[in-house]
Amino acid sequence: MAWLSLKVLLVGLSFLGCLYPLVDFSFSGETRGQKPNFVIILADDMGWGDLGANWAGTKDTANLDKMAAEGMRFVDFHAAASTCSPSRAALLTGRLGLRNGVTHNFAVTSVGGLPLNETTLAEVLRGAGYVTGMIGKWHLGHHGSHHPSFRGFDYYFGIPYSHDMGCTDTPGYNHPPCPACPRGDRPSRNLERDCYSDVALPLYENLNIVEQPVNLSALAQKYAEKATQFIRQASTSGRPFLLYVGLAHMHVPLTRTPLSAGPRSLRPYSAGLREMDRLVGRIKDTVDLEGKNNTFLWFTGDNGPWAQKCELAGSVGPFTGLWQARRGGSPAKQTTWEGGHRVPALAYWPGRVPGNVTSAALLSVLDIFPTVLALAGAPLPRGRRFDGLDVSQVLFGWAQTGHRVLFHPNSGAAGEDGALQTVRLERYKAFYVTGGARACDGSVGPERRHERPLIFDLEADLAEAAPLAEGGAQYRAVLPRVAAALAGALDDIARDRVSRADYSQDPSARPCCDPRRPACRCPAA
């Protein structure tokens, strides 16, 4: 029986109460032709300024900097939201949260996930003959049919949500620190409301929980091994492949893994950056060895740094959101200030993407979906409207412009989740609502609504320090264009087939290896 057919059978048996085995992800032969392979690596909470190629003060990303020198670096590239689940849903659908239904994060006990009537990138490519795999953080629903094994991925190995959403025996660095999982009948001390002690962090392989709690110190090594194994086996299968890697880095908790080389005085964040960089380097080395001239590698991030984690958060570089910072709160993750959604981005494809090129084109994570499908020769799903663009022309050096307009959805700091109240129009950016997320000092910027939006000229003011004067000619010229762009987008969404995610929760939906044991621990091997 062909491998894929075998998997379908096993998935069906799992619903009948049978164990889903840890199958070897070997692949049946099929002529590859000229279809390219795709590797998409998504960092978590990584700041724009964490990439050495972006910000001269960073010395911890040697492999990524080498990739930038050999490929294309994007300096005006944006996450589709400033928090985890909406950003990932947009990557996999090419649609904003108001269309795909994912406007805020899913929980450990979430019943739903990315709506099942939304078509993922993996589903389209699998239908086009691709082998599809995912390693790492999912965070788009884990219960029932929302698990990645049912959303187009032939193989999955990873954690179903953020790795701070469960206790471990090796908690790592967090601010404030969280306790280890309880052992025996002793409950864990849980002094912080943001800490999880009732359920341990699970690690899945396909539909099986293979470790609970996860050993965070060994996670990067496991991800590297599984990713390289997938690439090697897929490369010998005769079929093109998609590998999507959702890194745990640089989200807290940061691991306490000792560095194999380098100064011992490195702060935890720098050590974590180096660990992440080595992981990415291993994946790139495998791509170079197995399919360098036919594999497109795209590296980017899901949102900006989580400033309330203080020294455990990354750098926004020059995008300091000074207007907001002066009024309290953080202008990074969860906000629509540049520090919340402007992210590092690199494209690497020797012989196709020109090397050592810096692009200032206005691009988005939303563009990954339509661009990959265009390069694969696969059609966009019917009956849907998309917010991303096919930016192949930019990637190949044939064009210098991307979006004219981008929308930055509210992501938790101010306004209704998912609503479009921040508009990027060419060099200008307009805010109809402002507010700061929780900062390191505990302050939260007050929500303010602006009937006449604040408009910043990003070309002259990267720090978003001083909006244009409302009475000035520049403001008067830009305002009607911003209003028209926003009205057009909202009208288009109103005419679209939109989805609604189920955000209901049930304690029975939490992943649990053995409910009879404290924190759902797996039995000792």
C-alpha positions in Angstrom: 0.0 0.0 0.0 1.3 3.5 -0.8 2.5 5.4 2.2 -0.1 8.1 2.0 -3.0 5.6 1.7 -1.6 3.7 4.7 -1.6 7.0 6.7 -5.2 7.7 5.8 -6.1 4.2 7.0 -4.2 4.6 10.3 -5.8 8.0 10.9 -9.2 6.5 10.4 -8.4 3.7 12.9 -7.3 6.2 15.5 -10.9 7.5 15.7 -12.0 4.0 16.4 -9.8 3.9 19.5 -6.8 2.3 18.0 -3.3 3.6 18.6 -1.9 5.8 15.8 1.6 4.3 15.3 4.8 6.2 14.9 5.2 5.3 11.3 8.4 5.9 9.4 7.8 8.8 7.1 9.1 7.3 3.9 7.3 8.2 0.7 6.0 6.5 -2.4 7.7 7.3 -5.7 6.3 9.9 -8.0 8.0 11.9 -10.7 9.1 15.2 -9.4 9.5 17.1 -12.7 10.6 20.7 -12.1 8.4 21.5 -9.1 10.5 23.2 -6.4 10.7 22.2 -2.8 9.7 24.6 0.0 11.1 25.1 3.5 9.4 27.8 5.5 11.0 28.6 8.9 9.0 30.7 11.3 10.7 32.2 14.4 8.7 33.0 17.4 8.8 36.5 19.1 12.1 37.3 17.3 12.7 41.1 17.0 13.7 42.8 13.7 16.9 43.9 15.5 17.8 40.3 16.5 19.1 39.6 13.0 22.7 40.6 12.7 22.3 41.5 9.0 19.6 44.0 10.1 21.2 45.5 13.1 25.0 45.9 13.5 24.9 45.4 17.3 23.7 41.8 17.0 26.5 39.1 16.8 24.5 36.0 17.4 23.1 35.0 14.0 26.1 33.9 11.9 24.2 31.3 9.9 21.3 33.6 9.2 23.7 36.4 8.2 25.4 34.0 5.8 21.9 33.1 4.4 21.3 36.9 3.9 24.6 37.3 2.1 23.7 34.4 -0.2 20.1 35.3 -0.7 17.7 38.2 -0.3 17.0 40.2 2.9 13.7 42.1 3.3 13.8 45.1 5.5 10.1 46.1 5.2 8.5 42.7 5.9 5.6 42.3 8.2 3.8 39.6 10.2 0.1 39.5 9.4 -0.8 40.0 13.1 1.2 40.7 16.2 0.4 37.6 18.1 0.8 33.8 17.6 -2.4 32.1 16.3 -3.6 34.9 14.0 -0.2 35.3 12.4 0.2 31.5 11.8 -3.4 31.2 10.4 -2.6 34.0 7.9 0.6 32.3 6.8 -1.2 29.1 6.0 -4.2 30.7 4.3 -3.0 33.9 2.8 -6.0 35.6 4.5 -6.4 38.1 7.4 -8.1 37.0 10.6 -11.4 38.8 9.6 -11.6 36.4 6.7 -10.1 33.1 8.1 -11.8 33.6 11.6 -8.6 33.4 13.7 -8.4 36.8 15.5 -6.7 35.8 18.8 -4.9 32.9 20.4 -6.2 29.4 21.1 -5.9 27.9 24.6 -4.7 24.6 26.0 -8.4 23.7 26.5 -9.6 25.1 23.1 -12.1 22.9 21.4 -11.7 24.6 18.0 -8.9 25.9 15.8 -8.4 27.2 12.3 -11.9 26.7 10.8 -12.1 23.5 8.9 -13.5 25.2 5.8 -10.3 27.2 5.4 -7.8 25.6 3.0 -4.2 25.5 4.2 -1.1 25.7 2.2 -0.3 22.1 3.0 -3.6 20.9 1.8 -3.2 22.6 -1.6 0.3 21.4 -2.1 -0.5 17.8 -1.0 -3.2 17.9 -3.6 -0.6 18.9 -6.2 1.6 15.9 -5.4 3.8 17.3 -2.6 4.9 15.5 0.5 4.2 17.8 3.5 5.7 17.9 6.9 5.6 20.2 9.9 8.0 20.5 12.8 7.4 22.6 15.8 4.8 25.0 17.1 1.3 24.7 15.6 -1.1 26.8 17.7 -4.1 26.5 15.4 -6.0 24.0 17.4 -5.1 20.5 18.5 -8.3 18.9 19.4 -9.9 16.4 17.0 -9.8 17.5 13.3 -7.9 20.7 14.1 -4.7 18.8 14.7 -2.0 19.4 12.0 -2.3 15.8 10.9 -5.7 16.6 9.6 -4.8 20.0 8.1 -2.7 18.8 5.2 0.5 17.6 6.8 1.7 14.0 6.2 4.0 14.2 9.1 4.0 16.3 12.3 6.5 16.5 15.2 6.1 19.3 17.7 4.3 21.1 20.4 0.6 22.1 19.6 0.9 25.6 21.1 3.4 27.9 22.7 5.9 26.1 24.9 5.1 28.3 28.0 1.5 26.8 28.0 2.5 23.8 30.1 4.9 22.9 32.9 8.1 21.1 32.4 10.8 19.5 34.6 13.3 22.0 33.1 11.4 25.3 33.2 14.1 27.4 31.6 14.3 31.2 31.8 11.1 33.1 32.1 10.0 36.5 33.7 8.6 35.9 36.2 9.9 32.3 36.6 7.5 29.4 36.6 7.8 26.3 38.7 8.6 22.8 37.5 5.8 20.2 37.0 4.5 18.5 40.2 5.8 15.1 41.1 3.8 12.5 42.9 0.9 13.8 44.9 2.5 17.1 45.7 0.9 20.0 43.9 3.2 22.5 42.3 3.4 26.0 43.7 1.8 28.3 41.2 2.3 31.8 42.3 2.0 33.4 38.9 -1.2 33.5 36.9 0.7 33.1 33.7 2.2 29.8 34.8 0.7 26.4 34.0 1.1 23.6 36.6 -2.0 21.4 36.1 -0.9 20.0 32.7 2.6 19.3 31.4 3.8 20.4 28.0 3.2 17.7 25.4 5.3 16.7 22.4 3.5 15.0 19.5 4.7 12.8 16.7 1.7 12.6 14.4 -1.2 11.9 16.7 0.8 10.4 19.5 2.0 12.2 22.6 5.6 10.9 22.8 6.8 13.0 25.7 4.9 14.9 28.5 6.5 16.9 29.9 8.8 18.0 27.2 12.5 18.2 27.9 13.1 21.7 26.7 16.8 21.4 26.8 16.8 18.8 24.1 14.0 20.3 22.0 16.2 22.2 19.5 18.3 19.1 18.8 15.2 17.0 18.2 13.7 19.6 15.9 16.9 19.7 13.9 17.1 15.9 13.6 13.5 15.5 12.5 13.7 18.4 10.0 16.9 17.0 8.4 15.5 13.5 8.4 12.3 14.7 6.6 14.3 16.6 4.0 16.5 13.7 3.3 13.8 11.1 3.0 11.6 13.5 0.9 14.5 14.3 -1.4 14.9 10.6 -2.2 11.2 10.0 -2.7 10.9 11.4 -6.2 8.3 13.9 -5.0 8.6 17.6 -4.2 8.1 18.6 -0.6 6.9 21.3 1.8 8.5 21.5 5.2 7.1 24.1 7.6 9.1 24.6 10.8 7.6 26.6 13.7 10.5 27.3 16.0 10.2 27.6 19.7 12.8 30.3 19.7 12.7 33.1 20.7 9.6 32.7 22.9 10.0 32.2 26.6 10.9 30.1 28.4 14.4 30.2 27.0 16.3 27.0 27.5 19.2 26.5 29.9 21.2 24.5 27.3 24.9 25.2 27.7 26.6 26.5 24.6 29.1 24.2 22.9 31.2 27.1 22.0 31.5 30.8 22.8 31.8 32.9 26.0 30.1 31.6 29.1 29.0 35.1 30.0 26.4 35.3 27.3 23.0 36.4 28.6 20.2 33.9 28.1 18.7 35.7 25.2 22.0 35.8 23.2 22.5 32.1 24.0 19.0 31.3 22.8 19.6 33.3 19.5 22.8 31.3 18.9 21.0 28.0 19.6 18.2 29.0 17.1 20.8 30.1 14.6 22.6 26.7 14.8 19.3 24.9 14.3 18.5 27.0 11.2 22.0 26.4 10.0 21.6 22.7 10.2 18.4 22.8 8.1 20.1 25.1 5.5 23.1 22.7 5.3 20.8 19.8 4.7 18.9 21.8 2.0 22.3 22.6 0.3 23.3 19.0 0.4 20.0 17.4 -0.7 18.4 19.9 -3.1 20.2 23.3 -3.1 19.2 24.3 -6.6 15.6 23.2 -6.4 14.6 24.2 -2.8 13.3 27.6 -1.8 13.9 28.4 1.9 12.0 31.3 3.5 12.8 32.5 7.0 10.7 35.0 8.9 8.9 35.6 12.2 5.4 35.5 13.6 5.5 38.9 15.5 7.9 41.2 17.3 9.5 40.7 20.7 7.5 40.2 23.9 8.7 43.3 25.8 7.1 42.4 29.2 9.7 39.6 29.4 12.4 42.3 30.0 15.9 41.0 29.4 14.4 37.8 27.9 12.9 39.7 25.0 14.5 40.7 21.7 15.3 43.9 20.0 13.0 46.0 17.8 16.0 47.8 16.3 15.1 51.4 15.3 11.3 50.7 15.5 10.9 51.9 19.0 7.3 53.3 18.8 8.3 56.4 20.7 4.8 58.1 20.5 3.4 55.1 22.5 6.5 54.5 24.7 6.2 58.1 26.0 2.6 57.4 27.0 3.2 54.0 28.7 3.2 50.4 27.7 5.2 48.5 25.1 5.1 49.2 21.4 6.1 45.6 20.4 4.3 42.3 20.4 0.5 42.5 20.6 0.5 46.1 19.2 0.3 47.6 15.7 3.4 49.7 16.2 6.3 48.7 13.9 8.0 46.8 16.7 5.0 44.5 16.9 4.8 43.3 13.3 7.9 44.3 11.4 10.0 41.1 11.4 13.2 39.7 10.0 12.8 37.9 6.6 15.2 36.1 4.3 14.7 34.3 1.0 17.3 31.7 -0.1 17.3 29.8 -3.4 20.6 29.6 -5.2 20.4 30.2 -8.9 16.9 31.7 -8.6 16.9 34.3 -5.8 19.8 36.7 -6.4 22.4 36.7 -3.6 23.5 39.6 -1.3 20.4 41.7 -2.2 18.5 43.9 0.2 14.9 44.5 -0.8 12.8 47.4 0.6 9.6 46.1 -1.0 6.6 46.2 1.3 5.9 42.6 1.9 4.0 40.4 4.4 3.7 36.9 5.7 0.4 36.9 3.8 2.4 36.7 0.6 3.9 33.3 1.4 0.7 31.4 0.5 0.1 32.8 -3.0 3.8 33.0 -3.9 4.5 29.4 -3.0 1.4 28.2 -4.9 2.4 30.2 -7.9 5.9 28.7 -7.9 4.5 25.2 -7.4 2.1 25.7 -10.3 -0.9 25.1 -8.0 -4.1 27.2 -8.2 -5.5 29.3 -5.4 -8.5 27.8 -3.7 -11.8 28.8 -5.3 -14.5 30.9 -3.6 -12.1 32.8 -1.4 -10.4 36.2 -1.6 -6.9 36.6 -0.5 -4.8 39.4 1.2 -1.4 38.2 0.1 0.3 38.8 -3.2 2.4 36.6 -5.5 5.8 38.3 -5.0 7.8 36.0 -7.3 8.9 39.1 -9.3 10.4 40.7 -6.2 12.1 37.4 -5.2 13.8 37.0 -8.6 14.9 40.6 -8.7 12.6 41.6 -11.5 10.5 44.1 -9.4 11.2 46.4 -6.5 7.6 47.0 -5.2 5.2 44.8 -3.3 2.1 46.0 -1.5 0.8 49.6 -1.8 -1.5 49.0 1.2 -1.2 46.7 4.2 -3.5 46.3 7.2 -2.2 45.5 10.7 -5.0 43.9 12.7 -5.5 44.6 16.4 -3.7 41.9 18.3 -4.5 42.3 22.0 -3.1 45.7 23.0 -6.0 47.9 21.9 -9.3 47.7 20.0 -11.3 44.6 19.1 -9.2 41.6 18.3 -8.7 41.3 14.5 -10.2 44.6 13.6 -8.4 46.7 11.0 -7.7 50.0 12.6 -4.1 50.5 11.5 -3.3 51.1 7.8 0.0 51.2 6.0 -0.2 53.2 2.8 3.1 53.3 0.9 5.5 55.3 3.2 2.6 56.4 5.6 1.0 54.6 8.5 -2.3 55.6 10.1 -3.7 54.6 13.5 -7.4 54.8 14.3 -6.6 53.3 17.7 -3.5 53.2 19.8 -2.4 51.4 23.0 0.6 49.8 24.5 1.0 46.2 25.5 2.4 45.4 29.0 5.9 46.7 29.2 8.9 45.4 31.3 8.0 47.9 34.1 4.4 46.6 34.2 2.9 49.6 32.6 0.1 49.3 30.0 -0.5 52.1 27.5 -4.1 53.3 27.6 -6.3 52.6 24.7 -7.1 55.8 22.7 -9.4 56.0 19.7 -8.6 58.6 17.0 -11.5 59.8 14.9 -8.9 61.6 12.8 -6.1 59.1 12.7 -2.5 59.6 13.8 -0.5 59.4 10.5 3.3 58.8 10.6 5.7 59.2 7.7 7.8 56.1 8.2 10.4 57.1 5.6 11.3 60.1 7.8 10.3 58.7 11.2 11.1 55.0 11.7 10.7 55.4 15.4 7.0 56.5 15.0 7.8 59.5 17.3 5.9 62.4 15.8 2.7 62.1 13.7 2.0 64.5 10.9 0.4 67.8 11.9 -3.4 67.4 11.2 -3.6 70.8 9.6 -0.6 70.2 7.3 -0.8 69.7 3.6 0.9 66.3 3.8 -1.8 65.0 6.3 -4.6 66.5 4.3 -3.3 64.7 1.1 -2.8 61.3 2.8 -6.0 61.1 4.9 -8.6 60.6 2.1 -6.3 57.9 0.5 -6.1 56.0 3.8 -9.8 56.3 4.4 -10.6 55.0 0.9 -8.2 52.1 1.2 -9.7 51.0 4.6 -13.2 51.4 3.3 -12.4 49.3 0.2 -10.8 46.5 2.3 -13.8 46.3 4.7 -16.2 46.2 1.7 -14.2 43.4 0.1 -14.3 41.4 3.3 -18.0 41.9 3.7 -18.4 40.4 0.2 -16.1 37.5 0.9 -16.8 34.0 2.3 -15.5 34.5 5.8 -15.1 31.9 8.5 -15.6 32.0 12.3 -13.3 30.1 14.6 -14.7 28.2 17.5 -13.0 29.6 20.6 -15.0 27.6 23.2 -13.1 25.7 25.8 -13.5 22.3 27.5 -11.0 20.8 30.0 -11.3 17.5 28.2 -9.7 19.0 25.2 -6.3 19.5 26.9 -3.6 17.1 25.6 -3.0 14.4 28.2 -0.8 11.4 28.0 -2.1 9.8 31.2 -4.9 11.5 33.1 -4.2 9.3 36.1 -0.8 10.8 36.7 0.0 14.3 38.0 0.1 16.9 35.2 -0.8 14.2 32.7 2.8 12.8 32.8 3.6 10.0 30.4 4.6 6.8 32.1 8.3 6.4 32.5 9.8 4.4 29.6 
